[in-house]
């Protein structure tokens, strides 16, 4: 995995890793990658190493990426329905970024998806701010951000047929990733992505404004449950995801903790 797509400084961004593996799930992928994808569930079992080739194999409907004989992540089709997060207007999403908690404190400032230390055109710079409370009892925040895919994020032209350039499958998953953490309790404790299930209806168009919204959906011990949905400029669902986050020791992932 190229170092550009890191989450923590020494391991891959969970959403990009999950999306890259989902894109290799050949039995469940559309012939034209620009068509809709079924929901695919990816479990991250070890921190994805950077600048290191992974061995990918398929067995019994499960696609596994491994390193040195150790599974790093597994992907398989999911038949359950994903509950989308309600949209907000582009104006609300753009204004919300000014209250992004990561501008004050960020555990992983070099993160490909939400890191404040990444330059425009390098990282996604998706900076979600609070726009309300999630609707479920005991749930977390409702957050949103505006995002316009950069030309450097384009899908390989050999994998889809369309008149316009679109962001890759892995980037689409990455755009749905960290906003879930910020909708959960990332400002209170360090978490990493443990499982992500995403359905891609359409690959996002390069250069077109989008809105991504995230919603906290509760906690259970070390686990935090969240969801996110990506909308295009016309308010159509581009992709949606649900996540399970695991609270971890910051020292294990090179993360920072808030000063008390």
N, C-alpha and C positions, 0 to 999 in steps of 0.2 A: 504494500500500500504506500503510495507516494506521501512524503512528509507533509505536503500541502494540506492533506486531508486529516490532520491530527485533531483530536479533541483535547484530552490531556496532552502535555508537551511531548510525552514519549509513547503515545499509543493513538490508534485511529479514532476519529469521530464515530460514535456509535451509529448514527443515522446513515452516514456515508458508507460505512462498512456493511451495514445491514442491507442497504439498497444495492451495493455492488454485488453482494452475494445473491440477493433476490433476482438480479438481472441475469444471473447464471443458472437460474432454475428453469432450464430449458423446457421440461414437460408442461410447465404452467405459464410460460411466456407467450404473448401473441406473436404471430409471424411478423407483423409490422409492429415494432416496438412503440410506435406512436398510438396504437390502439389501446383500449382499456385492458388493464391487468387485473386478475383476481386478487383477493386479499392474500398476502403471503406473510407468514409469521417467522421472524428471525430471533433466535436466542443467542445472546453473546455470552460465551462461557469463559473466555480469557481476554485480557486486554489485547486488542489487535496490534501486532508489531508493525513498525513503520519501515519503509524501504526494504521490505523482506518479502520474497515470493511465498505465497501460501499454496498448498496443495488442495485442489478442489475435486471432490468426487460425489457421486450420487448413488444412493442405495435405498430401495424401498420408498421412493417418493421424498426422501430427505437429501438435501444438498449440503455438504459439509466442507468448510474451509479449515484446514489444519496446518500446524507447523510442528515439525519434529515429532510427529505422531500424536500430538495433542490437539483435540478439536478446539478451534477458536470461536467458530460460530456455525449454527445450523439454520437452514431455511426449509420451510415446507408450506404447502398451500393450506389456508384456513377457510373453512366454510361458514364461519359465523359472520353475522352482519356487524359492521362498524358504525357506531353512533357518531354522526358528524357534529362538530361544534358549530353553533349558530354564527352567521357572518356578522361583521360590522362594516361600516362604510370605509372607503379608502381614506377619507379625511380623518376619521376617528383613529384608524390604525396608524396613520402618519404622525398624528399628534401624540399618540401613546408612547412613541419611541423616546420622547424627551424625558419620560419618567422611568426609563429602563433601569432596573436596579444594578445591572452590570456596569453602568457608567460610574457608580460609586464604589462597588466592590464586585470583582469577578474572580471566581476560583480558578478558571482556565482562560486567561485573556487571549491566548493564541488559538482558541478553538475555531475550527474552520467555519462553523455555522453561526456562532453568536459572539465570537471573541472581539473585544474592543481594540486589540492590538493588531488586527488584520486590516490591511489596506483595501480600499475599494478595488474590485476586480481580482482580488486574491481570495479573501474569505467572503462568505455570504453577507456578513454584517446584518443579520436579522436581530434587531434589538426590540424585544417585546416589552410593552408597558401595560399596566393594569387598566382595564376598561370596565370592570365590574366584578361581581362575585359569581362563581359557578353555581348552577342551579341546584345541585344535589346537596343534601344535608351532609355536613362534615367535609365537603369538598373545599378546594382551594380557590384560587383566583381565576378570572377570565382575563386573558391577556391577548394583545394583538400587535402586529407590526406590518409595515409595508415592505415589499421586496420586489425588486426588478432584476431578473436573471441577467448576468453579465455575459458577453460573447464568449469569454473563456470557459464557460460552463456547458458548451454545446454538446449534444449527443453525437456519437460517431455516425456520420451520414450513411454508413453501410448497414446500420441496424434499424433504420426506419425510413419510411417514404412519406414525405410531406413537402409542401411548398415553402415552409418557413423553418428556420433553425429553432431547435428546442433544447431545453436543458436535459441533461442525462437522467436516467433512472436513479442513479446513486445520488445525484445532487437533489432530485425531487424528494427523496427520503430524508436527506440531510436538512432540507428546509423545514421538514415536519418534526425534526428531532428535538433540538434544545428548547424550543418554545414550550414544550411540555414540561421540561424541568423548571423553567421559570414560572409556569402556572402552578407547579407543585410547591415544594419547600426548599428550593435550591439556595435561597438566601439564608436559610437557617442551618442546613447541614449539607455536606458534600454528598452528591449522589452521582452514580453513573448508570447508563442505560443497561438494563438487564434483558429486556425483551421489547420488541417493537413489531406490531402488525400493521401493515399499510396496504391500502388499495389505491392504485393509480388509475384514474379515469382518463387522463390526458397529460402529456408531458408539457410543462410550462413553456410558453413562447419566450425566446430570448428578446430582451428589450421591452417587454410588455409589463406594465405595473400589475402586481398581485397583492393580495392580502392574506396573511397567515394568522390564524387565531388558535389559541391554546386554552385548555380548561383543566383545572385540577379536579380529580374525581375520587379523592380520599386516600387514606393511608392504612397500612396494616403492619405494625412493627417496623422493620427496616424498609418495607416496600411502600412506594408512593405510586399512585395510579393517575395517569393523565391522558389527554387526547388532544389532537390538533387537526385542523383542516386548512387546506390551501385553496383559495378562490382566485379566479381570474378577474380581469377588469370589468367583465359583464356580470360578475356575481355567480358564475358557475363553478361548481366544485371541480377542482383539478385533481386533488388527491386528499386522502384522509388517513389518519393513523391513531392507534392507541398504544400506550407505553406502560411498561413497568420499570420503575427506577429502584435502585438498591443503594441505601446509605452505606458509605465506605469510610475507611480511615484515610484522611487526606494525604498522609505520608506515603501511602501505597501508590498514589497516582500523580504525585508531583503537584498536587493542588494547593491552593491557598485557603486560609480560613479567615473569617472576619476578626478584626481586633476587638477585644472586649474592653 
